């Protein structure tokens, strides 16, 4: 465990070095740094949209926003029996959001927050922190729209920290620590801006663009 006072600036430096913070649980005040031997990423040209997900995306019975409810997304990600998001982590990422370094993407259904993802932007690397679903396919829709947006906004790397079966089913892969740091070094200097490109006009557009690039 570390006793160093963690500031938003220190957090950004950590991300540029390839490490990120976690807590053991939501009520644990201590934070530790993580530097996985194998890193999860989603190749921006390799996101996998299954036929069932394509049908779901094309239904367009939902809406998608960017940075409309950042703190609500963080809280929803932390609202589970086991979470590494404690109060300090929530505060730090909220500060990064206010500084324009952390961004969320939200999925809404029937006027309610149904899914979402948030992460930190370091140059052309989007470091995904966490995602959630309150409705079926909420997080899949969020990821599909985010992966559609990132390359159009200049991003080169989508870091997911770890590879889960859920992410693997969507095209996520594992790379070695050395390979990740090489990818990170190339991405951090890219002139990316997540606000520089519009969200897709529809789920049909997301599917169509994915078919053309994958």
Secondary structure as GFF3:
##gff-version 3
##sequence-region A 1 214
A	DSSP	alpha_helix	8	17	.	.	.	ID=ss1
A	DSSP	beta_strand	20	22	.	.	.	ID=ss2
A	DSSP	beta_strand	32	34	.	.	.	ID=ss3
A	DSSP	beta_strand	38	42	.	.	.	ID=ss4
A	DSSP	alpha_helix	51	59	.	.	.	ID=ss5
A	DSSP	beta_strand	63	66	.	.	.	ID=ss6
A	DSSP	alpha_helix	70	78	.	.	.	ID=ss7
A	DSSP	alpha_helix	87	98	.	.	.	ID=ss8
A	DSSP	beta_strand	102	109	.	.	.	ID=ss9
A	DSSP	beta_strand	112	122	.	.	.	ID=ss10
A	DSSP	beta_strand	125	133	.	.	.	ID=ss11
A	DSSP	alpha_helix	138	152	.	.	.	ID=ss12
A	DSSP	beta_strand	157	161	.	.	.	ID=ss13
A	DSSP	alpha_helix	165	169	.	.	.	ID=ss14
A	DSSP	beta_strand	172	176	.	.	.	ID=ss15
A	DSSP	alpha_helix	177	187	.	.	.	ID=ss16
A	DSSP	alpha_helix	203	213	.	.	.	ID=ss17
###
